[in-house]
Amino acid sequence: MTDLFSLEGKVALVTGGSRGLGRQMVLAFAAAGADVVIASRKIEACQEVAKDVEALGRRSLPVRCHVGKWDDIDSLVEAAYAEFGKVDVLVNNAGMSPLAPSSAQTGEALFDKIIDVNFKGPFRLCALIGERMAAGEGGSIINISSSGALMPVPGFGPYSGAKAGLNALTHVFAREYAPKVRVNTISAGPFLTDIAQSWPEKARHVIRSAAGRPGAPSEIITTAMYLASPASSYTTASLIRVDGGLY
């Protein structure tokens, strides 16, 4: 069973990898034997996580990248392949979910920014890396979506729409790059990452779900490891809810 979850000899690329759920996945992949490309807008934060990866005995590549900008994405992909020669696991984790005062008061710039980061960027990364995976030895793409796409609420319309679009992209790319590339979605619920600091105190302890509480960031690891590794060899075009049973 241990071999099924091994990432020895693999290279993983994680966007938004410098904090929160992204950081948890970076360190889990490194602990399982993978070298890791860590991408986010703040290079200093990427470099700090890179030190943690190297302390686990793995190679790392920190890269500054704004995933809403295709020029940045193109540079990220070229840097990853120049350093490691391949990417076996891509995690589209970077995202943003600002609350708008109302739908009518949502400005065009904010709307475009939300779509760029949550939908346009992952599309470009899936296309560029998925094509190379399909032409090579295959790989796994994991899109980090949100319960907001399944249970949308007012104030988050553009975000919910972008994540719903990301869910659809999972099916598109799972078919386009089959059978060598597996593409799946993790639909993440509320987790106690740094963004939870802005939540009301009660929401940090109790939520309306079967579990009754938000998730600890480390609780994303097992699902991410399953989808990244050979353990999920027959799982593709799937959406897995990791949300404590929200309702």
Secondary structure, 3 states (H helix, E strand, C coil): CCHHHCCCCCEEEEECCCCHHHHHHHHHHHHCCCEEEEEECCHHHHHHHHHHHHHCCCCEEEEECCCCCHHHHHHHHHHHHHHHCCCCEEEECCCCCCCCCCCCCCCHHHHHHHHHHHHHHHHHHHHHHHHHHHHCCCEEEEEEEEHHHHCCCCCCHHHHHHHHHHHHHHHHHHHHCCCCEEEEEEEECCECCHHHHHCCHHHHCCCCECCCCCECHHHHHHHHHHHHCHHHCCCCCCEEEECCCEC
